[in-house]
């Protein structure tokens, strides 16, 4: 999608049944495209039991391997990504850039990322670029890899203003920025006053910043 196009949503159930998709390539324009991923715009759908290896995804905003934008649904069935694995993925974009979902307003459960390479300008992370909405949640997830961003960069979430919890997640990797006064954290890069509930999480992070910064945290 580009900024001028209406997004067509996925609203069903995709069960990968343990199968693997290899060598996925999505080459979106880094100045115009948005909602880039195997599922560009997941509106209340269920994506589960899938492995993706050796993927390369590029775009502008809401860029990820699984879903560019994960949102929508009801109390009985929010947009969900569960039991998904991603290995050796490269994702590059500008804003809301990650491996599982660029922007998440749904539920992410038991998703694991190995050897990730993520690069963007803002809201950049290993799992979710921007974690938003009161009904969203992230649980039992892990990431290993390298995250390079301008600002709001995190091992699990780049930017969180969600009232939904982030629980039992772990990050092992490197966070890098060349921006002064960057906000970076092993779990969350930047959390607003609305964000609550970081529970049972672990981060083994190495920070590389070319300018002095006051906003580096092992967790947030």
BELQUILIN-V124186 format. One record per helix or strand of 2 or more residues. SS is the DSSP state (h for helix, s for strand). FROM is the first residue (numbers start at 1). TO is the last residue. If there is no record, write none. Layout:
BEGIN
<<SS & FROM & TO> <SS & FROM & TO>>
END
This chain:
BEGIN
<<s & 13 & 15> <s & 20 & 22> <s & 25 & 27> <s & 33 & 36> <s & 39 & 43> <s & 46 & 53> <s & 56 & 58> <s & 61 & 63> <s & 67 & 71> <s & 73 & 74> <s & 77 & 78> <s & 80 & 87> <s & 90 & 92> <s & 95 & 97> <s & 101 & 104> <s & 107 & 109> <s & 112 & 125> <s & 128 & 131> <s & 137 & 154> <s & 157 & 160> <s & 166 & 177> <s & 183 & 185> <s & 188 & 191> <s & 198 & 199> <s & 202 & 209> <s & 215 & 217>>
END
